[in-house]
Amino acid sequence: MLNHTFIHLPYVGRKTEQKYWQKGIHTWQHLSEYLEAGGKKGDRYRKITEALENTLKNKTNPEYFQDLLPARERWRIYPDFMDSCVFLDIETTGTSTWENEITVIGTYNGREFKQFVNGINLEEFENEIYRYKLVVTFNGSTFDLPFIRYYFRHFEPRGAHIDLRYVMADLGYRGGLKSIEKELGLERPSMVQGFSGWEAVWLWERYRRGDNRSLELLLEYNRQDVVNLKKLLEFACEQHVSEYISRFLDYRLPWST
């Protein structure tokens, strides 16, 4: 998908990108050849050409596109880097980074699910996260990642970050993760159905008082948070392709071919 993307370039928004596609300019190489053949001059085209050159040099580096793509458009990174992607969600004792702790971090790479629990193996998370080039969260920009940075003082994720809150909002789905899941008909197991972040806090407190069953429920709640992120992101990709991209390009997502 990235090879068809132009909105990360200077002076290019969705409408200009569509105009390029309508002209048969479908890839970075096509655009480079079009600008060169047309003898386009001026500061505008010089900046676009330079950005294209940098794009081709960084095509295997998702971090390059992190700040160049609007948050709502970063779903475009996923199809190219899905094999080096991890979905992530945390549970905490509250909402304040300086007053509360991380209790559980769940990760899922589409094949393997892992959990890191405070007091057991939470410190192992840092080695795990550095295996990936792309991190996906829901509202992680303002919650999950600030908490993780506060706990792991030298932590800085390598690669790009997709925050599904903005991707889903662009499709008209607003609100929290649970409400969007409900709107899309995604159901959770009855044992954790209806749970929220506050139940997660309560379960941790019960676990600390010796109730191991509460930890089991907390871990299952976290697992559902994490694995559903993959479902939401792939749904979002499919919606964007069918409603926007497919009108101009013959493009199929990797998991649909």
BALOBA-1460 file (C-alpha; in Angstrom, 3 decimals):
// residues 257
<rec num="1" residu="m" x="0.000" y="0.000" z="0.000"/>
<rec num="2" residu="l" x="2.814" y="2.411" z="0.810"/>
<rec num="3" residu="n" x="4.150" y="2.267" z="-2.760"/>
<rec num="4" residu="h" x="0.810" y="3.725" z="-3.920"/>
<rec num="5" residu="t" x="0.816" y="6.426" z="-1.231"/>
<rec num="6" residu="f" x="1.635" y="10.051" z="-2.035"/>
<rec num="7" residu="i" x="0.033" y="11.971" z="0.838"/>
<rec num="8" residu="h" x="3.277" y="11.890" z="2.810"/>
<rec num="9" residu="l" x="4.864" y="14.119" z="0.161"/>
<rec num="10" residu="p" x="4.950" y="17.946" z="0.354"/>
<rec num="11" residu="y" x="1.861" y="19.692" z="-1.078"/>
<rec num="12" residu="v" x="0.014" y="16.384" z="-1.569"/>
<rec num="13" residu="g" x="-3.298" y="15.684" z="0.165"/>
<rec num="14" residu="r" x="-6.017" y="13.178" z="-0.599"/>
<rec num="15" residu="k" x="-7.425" y="15.129" z="-3.550"/>
<rec num="16" residu="t" x="-4.036" y="15.587" z="-5.205"/>
<rec num="17" residu="e" x="-3.232" y="11.933" z="-4.588"/>
<rec num="18" residu="q" x="-6.481" y="10.962" z="-6.319"/>
<rec num="19" residu="k" x="-5.619" y="13.159" z="-9.296"/>
<rec num="20" residu="y" x="-2.293" y="11.359" z="-9.666"/>
<rec num="21" residu="w" x="-4.014" y="7.978" z="-9.514"/>
<rec num="22" residu="q" x="-6.592" y="9.047" z="-12.111"/>
<rec num="23" residu="k" x="-3.721" y="9.924" z="-14.461"/>
<rec num="24" residu="g" x="-2.329" y="6.410" z="-14.107"/>
<rec num="25" residu="i" x="0.415" y="7.490" z="-11.712"/>
<rec num="26" residu="h" x="0.085" y="4.647" z="-9.232"/>
<rec num="27" residu="t" x="3.528" y="4.192" z="-7.666"/>
<rec num="28" residu="w" x="6.463" y="6.231" z="-6.414"/>
<rec num="29" residu="q" x="8.420" y="5.281" z="-9.529"/>
<rec num="30" residu="h" x="5.540" y="6.393" z="-11.765"/>
<rec num="31" residu="l" x="5.441" y="9.776" z="-10.049"/>
<rec num="32" residu="s" x="9.188" y="10.210" z="-10.297"/>
<rec num="33" residu="e" x="9.102" y="9.476" z="-14.028"/>
<rec num="34" residu="y" x="6.094" y="11.774" z="-14.526"/>
<rec num="35" residu="l" x="7.813" y="14.730" z="-12.851"/>
<rec num="36" residu="e" x="11.040" y="14.125" z="-14.732"/>
<rec num="37" residu="a" x="9.365" y="13.691" z="-18.130"/>
<rec num="38" residu="g" x="7.238" y="16.797" z="-17.636"/>
<rec num="39" residu="g" x="10.222" y="18.928" z="-16.834"/>
<rec num="40" residu="k" x="8.416" y="20.272" z="-13.788"/>
<rec num="41" residu="k" x="10.313" y="23.144" z="-12.217"/>
<rec num="42" residu="g" x="10.015" y="25.382" z="-9.217"/>
<rec num="43" residu="d" x="10.393" y="24.991" z="-5.469"/>
<rec num="44" residu="r" x="7.211" y="22.925" z="-5.158"/>
<rec num="45" residu="y" x="8.331" y="20.197" z="-7.550"/>
<rec num="46" residu="r" x="11.895" y="20.260" z="-6.271"/>
<rec num="47" residu="k" x="10.639" y="19.471" z="-2.774"/>
<rec num="48" residu="i" x="8.368" y="16.692" z="-4.053"/>
<rec num="49" residu="t" x="11.237" y="15.171" z="-6.034"/>
<rec num="50" residu="e" x="13.571" y="15.288" z="-3.042"/>
<rec num="51" residu="a" x="10.910" y="13.717" z="-0.838"/>
<rec num="52" residu="l" x="10.403" y="10.948" z="-3.407"/>
<rec num="53" residu="e" x="14.119" y="10.231" z="-3.427"/>
<rec num="54" residu="n" x="14.122" y="9.982" z="0.360"/>
<rec num="55" residu="t" x="11.039" y="7.783" z="0.244"/>
<rec num="56" residu="l" x="12.713" y="5.275" z="-2.054"/>
<rec num="57" residu="k" x="15.760" y="5.202" z="0.234"/>
<rec num="58" residu="n" x="13.557" y="4.533" z="3.280"/>
<rec num="59" residu="k" x="10.984" y="2.159" z="1.819"/>
<rec num="60" residu="t" x="11.957" y="-0.599" z="4.293"/>
<rec num="61" residu="n" x="11.886" y="1.762" z="7.278"/>
<rec num="62" residu="p" x="8.360" y="2.346" z="8.660"/>
<rec num="63" residu="e" x="9.654" y="4.945" z="11.109"/>
<rec num="64" residu="y" x="10.325" y="7.234" z="8.146"/>
<rec num="65" residu="f" x="6.569" y="7.458" z="7.475"/>
<rec num="66" residu="q" x="5.576" y="7.953" z="11.123"/>
<rec num="67" residu="d" x="5.441" y="11.735" z="11.186"/>
<rec num="68" residu="l" x="4.905" y="12.241" z="7.451"/>
<rec num="69" residu="l" x="1.532" y="10.479" z="7.451"/>
<rec num="70" residu="p" x="-1.409" y="11.940" z="9.396"/>
<rec num="71" residu="a" x="-2.442" y="9.722" z="12.332"/>
<rec num="72" residu="r" x="-5.667" y="8.764" z="10.542"/>
<rec num="73" residu="e" x="-3.682" y="7.529" z="7.511"/>
<rec num="74" residu="r" x="-1.069" y="5.388" z="9.240"/>
<rec num="75" residu="w" x="-3.109" y="2.251" z="8.569"/>
<rec num="76" residu="r" x="-1.329" y="2.330" z="5.196"/>
<rec num="77" residu="i" x="1.883" y="1.187" z="6.896"/>
<rec num="78" residu="y" x="0.384" y="-2.088" z="8.138"/>
<rec num="79" residu="p" x="0.013" y="-4.123" z="4.889"/>
<rec num="80" residu="d" x="3.720" y="-3.633" z="4.129"/>
<rec num="81" residu="f" x="4.965" y="-4.386" z="7.639"/>
<rec num="82" residu="m" x="2.378" y="-6.791" z="9.036"/>
<rec num="83" residu="d" x="5.046" y="-9.464" z="9.491"/>
<rec num="84" residu="s" x="6.936" y="-7.141" z="11.851"/>
<rec num="85" residu="c" x="3.913" y="-5.740" z="13.668"/>
<rec num="86" residu="v" x="2.839" y="-6.123" z="17.283"/>
<rec num="87" residu="f" x="-0.530" y="-5.236" z="18.824"/>
<rec num="88" residu="l" x="-0.240" y="-3.900" z="22.358"/>
<rec num="89" residu="d" x="-2.460" y="-3.014" z="25.302"/>
<rec num="90" residu="i" x="-1.722" y="-2.304" z="28.966"/>
<rec num="91" residu="e" x="-3.660" y="-2.503" z="32.210"/>
<rec num="92" residu="t" x="-2.866" y="-0.151" z="35.094"/>
<rec num="93" residu="t" x="-3.889" y="0.744" z="38.643"/>
<rec num="94" residu="g" x="-5.221" y="4.100" z="37.444"/>
<rec num="95" residu="t" x="-4.917" y="6.808" z="34.820"/>
<rec num="96" residu="s" x="-2.020" y="8.877" z="36.188"/>
<rec num="97" residu="t" x="1.500" y="7.858" z="35.154"/>
<rec num="98" residu="w" x="3.150" y="9.331" z="38.264"/>
<rec num="99" residu="e" x="0.654" y="7.890" z="40.779"/>
<rec num="100" residu="n" x="-0.133" y="4.499" z="39.289"/>
<rec num="101" residu="e" x="1.552" y="1.364" z="37.999"/>
<rec num="102" residu="i" x="1.366" y="-0.881" z="34.982"/>
<rec num="103" residu="t" x="-0.115" y="-4.224" z="36.024"/>
<rec num="104" residu="v" x="-0.174" y="-6.134" z="32.715"/>
<rec num="105" residu="i" x="1.146" y="-5.615" z="29.202"/>
<rec num="106" residu="g" x="-0.253" y="-7.842" z="26.463"/>
<rec num="107" residu="t" x="1.345" y="-8.269" z="23.028"/>
<rec num="108" residu="y" x="0.179" y="-10.134" z="19.946"/>
<rec num="109" residu="n" x="2.013" y="-10.438" z="16.644"/>
<rec num="110" residu="g" x="-0.765" y="-12.263" z="14.803"/>
<rec num="111" residu="r" x="0.709" y="-15.644" z="15.673"/>
<rec num="112" residu="e" x="1.859" y="-15.506" z="19.278"/>
<rec num="113" residu="f" x="0.276" y="-13.844" z="22.310"/>
<rec num="114" residu="k" x="2.374" y="-12.868" z="25.317"/>
<rec num="115" residu="q" x="1.658" y="-11.194" z="28.649"/>
<rec num="116" residu="f" x="3.996" y="-9.415" z="31.015"/>
<rec num="117" residu="v" x="2.784" y="-9.126" z="34.617"/>
<rec num="118" residu="n" x="3.978" y="-6.752" z="37.324"/>
<rec num="119" residu="g" x="5.940" y="-8.653" z="39.949"/>
<rec num="120" residu="i" x="6.418" y="-11.668" z="37.671"/>
<rec num="121" residu="n" x="7.988" y="-10.836" z="34.298"/>
<rec num="122" residu="l" x="7.121" y="-7.234" z="33.429"/>
<rec num="123" residu="e" x="10.780" y="-6.302" z="32.859"/>
<rec num="124" residu="e" x="10.975" y="-8.790" z="29.973"/>
<rec num="125" residu="f" x="8.615" y="-6.627" z="27.921"/>
<rec num="126" residu="e" x="11.329" y="-4.247" z="26.779"/>
<rec num="127" residu="n" x="13.310" y="-6.982" z="25.027"/>
<rec num="128" residu="e" x="10.120" y="-8.250" z="23.389"/>
<rec num="129" residu="i" x="8.949" y="-4.924" z="21.968"/>
<rec num="130" residu="y" x="12.245" y="-4.208" z="20.234"/>
<rec num="131" residu="r" x="11.657" y="-7.207" z="17.966"/>
<rec num="132" residu="y" x="9.089" y="-5.233" z="15.980"/>
<rec num="133" residu="k" x="9.069" y="-2.360" z="13.502"/>
<rec num="134" residu="l" x="5.408" y="-1.428" z="13.965"/>
<rec num="135" residu="v" x="3.298" y="-1.059" z="17.123"/>
<rec num="136" residu="v" x="-0.513" y="-0.875" z="17.082"/>
<rec num="137" residu="t" x="-2.607" y="0.401" z="20.002"/>
<rec num="138" residu="f" x="-5.967" y="1.963" z="20.703"/>
<rec num="139" residu="n" x="-5.462" y="5.400" z="22.284"/>
<rec num="140" residu="g" x="-1.859" y="4.421" z="22.926"/>
<rec num="141" residu="s" x="-0.587" y="7.884" z="22.011"/>
<rec num="142" residu="t" x="-2.083" y="9.374" z="25.158"/>
<rec num="143" residu="f" x="-2.254" y="6.339" z="27.472"/>
<rec num="144" residu="d" x="-0.300" y="3.136" z="26.788"/>
<rec num="145" residu="l" x="2.942" y="4.578" z="25.427"/>
<rec num="146" residu="p" x="3.271" y="7.397" z="28.016"/>
<rec num="147" residu="f" x="2.792" y="4.821" z="30.786"/>
<rec num="148" residu="i" x="5.390" y="2.511" z="29.253"/>
<rec num="149" residu="r" x="7.865" y="5.365" z="28.784"/>
<rec num="150" residu="y" x="7.421" y="6.355" z="32.422"/>
<rec num="151" residu="y" x="7.980" y="2.824" z="33.701"/>
<rec num="152" residu="f" x="10.828" y="1.942" z="31.327"/>
<rec num="153" residu="r" x="12.720" y="5.219" z="31.587"/>
<rec num="154" residu="h" x="14.929" y="4.625" z="28.549"/>
<rec num="155" residu="f" x="12.200" y="3.096" z="26.402"/>
<rec num="156" residu="e" x="11.524" y="4.410" z="22.925"/>
<rec num="157" residu="p" x="9.741" y="2.109" z="20.451"/>
<rec num="158" residu="r" x="11.637" y="1.547" z="17.237"/>
<rec num="159" residu="g" x="9.617" y="1.991" z="14.106"/>
<rec num="160" residu="a" x="6.125" y="3.356" z="13.594"/>
<rec num="161" residu="h" x="3.000" y="3.534" z="15.749"/>
<rec num="162" residu="i" x="-0.590" y="3.196" z="14.557"/>
<rec num="163" residu="d" x="-3.152" y="4.515" z="17.035"/>
<rec num="164" residu="l" x="-6.456" y="2.955" z="16.021"/>
<rec num="165" residu="r" x="-8.431" y="5.636" z="17.799"/>
<rec num="166" residu="y" x="-7.663" y="8.047" z="14.945"/>
<rec num="167" residu="v" x="-7.931" y="5.466" z="12.166"/>
<rec num="168" residu="m" x="-11.377" y="4.345" z="13.344"/>
<rec num="169" residu="a" x="-12.566" y="7.930" z="13.917"/>
<rec num="170" residu="d" x="-11.751" y="8.704" z="10.283"/>
<rec num="171" residu="l" x="-14.243" y="5.979" z="9.340"/>
<rec num="172" residu="g" x="-16.890" y="7.439" z="11.640"/>
<rec num="173" residu="y" x="-16.324" y="5.095" z="14.599"/>
<rec num="174" residu="r" x="-15.793" y="7.193" z="17.703"/>
<rec num="175" residu="g" x="-15.676" y="6.362" z="21.375"/>
<rec num="176" residu="g" x="-13.768" y="3.749" z="23.336"/>
<rec num="177" residu="l" x="-12.522" y="0.371" z="22.181"/>
<rec num="178" residu="k" x="-15.411" y="-1.537" z="23.777"/>
<rec num="179" residu="s" x="-18.120" y="0.634" z="22.230"/>
<rec num="180" residu="i" x="-16.579" y="0.301" z="18.768"/>
<rec num="181" residu="e" x="-16.297" y="-3.482" z="19.194"/>
<rec num="182" residu="k" x="-19.985" y="-3.570" z="20.102"/>
<rec num="183" residu="e" x="-20.889" y="-1.443" z="17.093"/>
<rec num="184" residu="l" x="-19.036" y="-3.875" z="14.838"/>
<rec num="185" residu="g" x="-20.579" y="-6.942" z="16.468"/>
<rec num="186" residu="l" x="-17.388" y="-8.221" z="18.092"/>
<rec num="187" residu="e" x="-18.294" y="-10.244" z="21.185"/>
<rec num="188" residu="r" x="-16.103" y="-11.130" z="24.130"/>
<rec num="189" residu="p" x="-16.296" y="-14.313" z="26.231"/>
<rec num="190" residu="s" x="-19.018" y="-14.156" z="28.884"/>
<rec num="191" residu="m" x="-16.426" y="-14.330" z="31.676"/>
<rec num="192" residu="v" x="-15.164" y="-10.822" z="30.800"/>
<rec num="193" residu="q" x="-18.078" y="-9.389" z="28.856"/>
<rec num="194" residu="g" x="-18.940" y="-5.892" z="30.019"/>
<rec num="195" residu="f" x="-15.636" y="-5.421" z="31.824"/>
<rec num="196" residu="s" x="-13.936" y="-2.029" z="31.612"/>
<rec num="197" residu="g" x="-10.659" y="-0.516" z="32.713"/>
<rec num="198" residu="w" x="-12.071" y="0.061" z="36.173"/>
<rec num="199" residu="e" x="-12.899" y="-3.628" z="36.555"/>
<rec num="200" residu="a" x="-9.284" y="-4.290" z="35.568"/>
<rec num="201" residu="v" x="-8.126" y="-2.088" z="38.482"/>
<rec num="202" residu="w" x="-10.453" y="-3.911" z="40.854"/>
<rec num="203" residu="l" x="-9.291" y="-7.345" z="39.656"/>
<rec num="204" residu="w" x="-5.665" y="-6.401" z="40.266"/>
<rec num="205" residu="e" x="-6.449" y="-5.281" z="43.804"/>
<rec num="206" residu="r" x="-8.221" y="-8.560" z="44.497"/>
<rec num="207" residu="y" x="-5.262" y="-10.468" z="43.083"/>
<rec num="208" residu="r" x="-2.867" y="-8.571" z="45.357"/>
<rec num="209" residu="r" x="-5.004" y="-9.689" z="48.287"/>
<rec num="210" residu="g" x="-4.492" y="-13.317" z="47.307"/>
<rec num="211" residu="d" x="-7.289" y="-14.026" z="44.810"/>
<rec num="212" residu="n" x="-5.537" y="-15.810" z="41.902"/>
<rec num="213" residu="r" x="-8.837" y="-16.200" z="40.045"/>
<rec num="214" residu="s" x="-8.959" y="-12.409" z="39.690"/>
<rec num="215" residu="l" x="-5.583" y="-12.454" z="37.932"/>
<rec num="216" residu="e" x="-6.900" y="-15.070" z="35.498"/>
<rec num="217" residu="l" x="-9.855" y="-12.823" z="34.671"/>
<rec num="218" residu="l" x="-7.602" y="-9.782" z="34.306"/>
<rec num="219" residu="l" x="-5.317" y="-11.642" z="31.915"/>
<rec num="220" residu="e" x="-8.280" y="-12.806" z="29.832"/>
<rec num="221" residu="y" x="-9.660" y="-9.262" z="29.739"/>
<rec num="222" residu="n" x="-6.294" y="-7.991" z="28.550"/>
<rec num="223" residu="r" x="-6.026" y="-10.761" z="25.964"/>
<rec num="224" residu="q" x="-9.344" y="-9.718" z="24.455"/>
<rec num="225" residu="d" x="-8.200" y="-6.081" z="24.333"/>
<rec num="226" residu="v" x="-5.076" y="-7.058" z="22.424"/>
<rec num="227" residu="v" x="-6.317" y="-9.642" z="19.924"/>
<rec num="228" residu="n" x="-9.287" y="-7.472" z="18.949"/>
<rec num="229" residu="l" x="-6.908" y="-4.722" z="17.850"/>
<rec num="230" residu="k" x="-5.843" y="-6.870" z="14.912"/>
<rec num="231" residu="k" x="-9.472" y="-7.395" z="13.919"/>
<rec num="232" residu="l" x="-10.156" y="-3.656" z="14.090"/>
<rec num="233" residu="l" x="-7.093" y="-2.672" z="12.098"/>
<rec num="234" residu="e" x="-7.755" y="-5.169" z="9.319"/>
<rec num="235" residu="f" x="-11.393" y="-4.089" z="9.224"/>
<rec num="236" residu="a" x="-10.237" y="-0.465" z="8.913"/>
<rec num="237" residu="c" x="-7.816" y="-1.331" z="6.110"/>
<rec num="238" residu="e" x="-10.570" y="-3.170" z="4.233"/>
<rec num="239" residu="q" x="-12.982" y="-0.257" z="4.661"/>
<rec num="240" residu="h" x="-10.477" y="2.296" z="3.431"/>
<rec num="241" residu="v" x="-9.551" y="0.179" z="0.425"/>
<rec num="242" residu="s" x="-13.154" y="-0.562" z="-0.567"/>
<rec num="243" residu="e" x="-14.475" y="2.980" z="0.006"/>
<rec num="244" residu="y" x="-11.530" y="5.013" z="-1.212"/>
<rec num="245" residu="i" x="-8.586" y="3.185" z="-2.756"/>
<rec num="246" residu="s" x="-10.393" y="0.695" z="-5.011"/>
<rec num="247" residu="r" x="-12.049" y="3.530" z="-6.962"/>
<rec num="248" residu="f" x="-8.658" y="4.433" z="-8.356"/>
<rec num="249" residu="l" x="-6.352" y="1.420" z="-7.958"/>
<rec num="250" residu="d" x="-6.522" y="-2.315" z="-8.538"/>
<rec num="251" residu="y" x="-5.160" y="-3.057" z="-5.096"/>
<rec num="252" residu="r" x="-5.779" y="-6.038" z="-2.830"/>
<rec num="253" residu="l" x="-4.747" y="-6.352" z="0.774"/>
<rec num="254" residu="p" x="-2.245" y="-9.166" z="1.478"/>
<rec num="255" residu="w" x="-4.668" y="-11.233" z="3.565"/>
<rec num="256" residu="s" x="-7.438" y="-11.014" z="0.971"/>
<rec num="257" residu="t" x="-5.483" y="-12.381" z="-2.017"/>
